[in-house]
Amino acid sequence: MKNNVYIYILIMAVVTYLIRVLPLVLIKKEIENKFIRSFLHYVPYVTLAAMTFPAILYATSSPASGIIGLATAVVLALFGRSLFTVSSVACVVVFLSEFFIN
C-alpha cells in the first residue's frame, strides 16, 4: 500500500487537471442559454457558502456562539455594511458570546 502513494497522487493530479481543462477544450462558443449562464454565475458563491457555513458552526466550542455570530453577520450584511465591518463585528460577537457561554 505504501508504494502506491505516488500512483494515487498522480491519479488525483490527472483528474484535477482534466476537470479544469475539459470545459475549456470542449466548449468553444459562448453559452447563450440564460439558465445555464445564471447557474454558472452563482456556482462560486454557493461553493464558498457550502464550505464556510459548517466551519462557522463548528469552529467554536459551542454551536450557539457560532449561530449568534452568523446571525449578527447576516443582519449587518443586510443593512449594507462593509465586509470588514461585518467580519470584525461577527468575530467580536463570537468572542464575547464564547466568554459568557463558557
C-alpha positions in Angstrom: 0.0 0.0 0.0 2.8 2.5 0.8 4.3 2.1 -2.6 1.1 3.2 -4.3 1.0 6.7 -2.7 2.7 8.2 -5.8 0.2 6.5 -8.1 -2.6 7.9 -6.0 -1.1 11.4 -6.2 -0.6 11.1 -10.0 -4.2 10.0 -10.5 -5.5 12.9 -8.4 -3.4 15.3 -10.4 -4.7 14.0 -13.7 -8.3 14.1 -12.6 -7.9 17.6 -11.2 -6.2 18.7 -14.5 -8.9 17.1 -16.6 -11.7 18.8 -14.6 -10.2 22.2 -15.2 -9.1 21.7 -18.9 -12.0 19.8 -20.4 -14.5 22.6 -20.3 -12.0 24.9 -22.0 -11.4 22.4 -24.7 -14.9 21.1 -25.3 -16.9 24.4 -25.0 -15.6 26.7 -27.8 -18.5 29.1 -28.3 -20.2 31.4 -25.8 -23.0 29.9 -23.7 -26.3 31.6 -24.8 -28.8 29.8 -22.5 -29.8 32.2 -19.8 -30.5 29.5 -17.2 -27.0 27.9 -17.6 -25.3 31.3 -17.6 -27.1 32.3 -14.4 -26.3 28.9 -12.9 -22.6 29.2 -13.7 -22.6 32.7 -12.4 -23.7 31.6 -8.9 -21.5 28.4 -8.6 -18.6 30.2 -6.9 -20.8 31.8 -4.3 -22.6 28.6 -3.5 -19.4 26.7 -3.2 -17.9 29.3 -0.9 -21.1 29.2 1.3 -21.1 25.4 1.4 -17.5 25.4 2.6 -17.9 28.3 5.0 -21.2 27.5 6.7 -20.2 24.3 8.5 -17.0 25.9 9.7 -19.0 28.8 11.2 -21.0 26.5 13.3 -18.2 24.0 14.4 -15.2 26.3 14.7 -16.3 27.5 18.2 -16.6 25.5 21.4 -20.4 25.7 21.2 -22.6 25.9 18.1 -24.7 28.6 19.9 -21.9 31.1 19.7 -21.4 30.3 16.0 -25.1 30.8 15.4 -25.1 34.1 17.3 -22.1 35.3 15.2 -23.7 34.2 12.0 -27.0 36.0 12.8 -25.0 39.1 13.6 -23.1 38.9 10.3 -26.3 38.4 8.3 -28.1 41.4 10.0 -25.1 43.7 9.3 -24.8 42.5 5.7 -28.5 43.1 5.1 -28.0 46.7 6.4 -25.3 47.1 3.8 -22.2 47.3 6.0 -18.8 46.6 4.5 -17.2 43.2 4.5 -14.6 44.3 7.0 -17.2 45.6 9.4 -19.3 42.5 9.1 -16.5 40.1 9.7 -14.9 42.2 12.5 -18.2 42.7 14.5 -19.1 39.0 14.0 -15.7 37.9 15.4 -16.1 40.2 18.4 -19.7 38.9 19.0 -18.5 35.3 18.8 -15.6 36.1 21.2 -18.0 37.7 23.7 -20.6 35.0 23.4 -17.9 32.3 24.0 -16.8 34.3 27.0 -20.3 34.4 28.5 -21.4 30.9 27.5 -18.4 29.1 29.0 
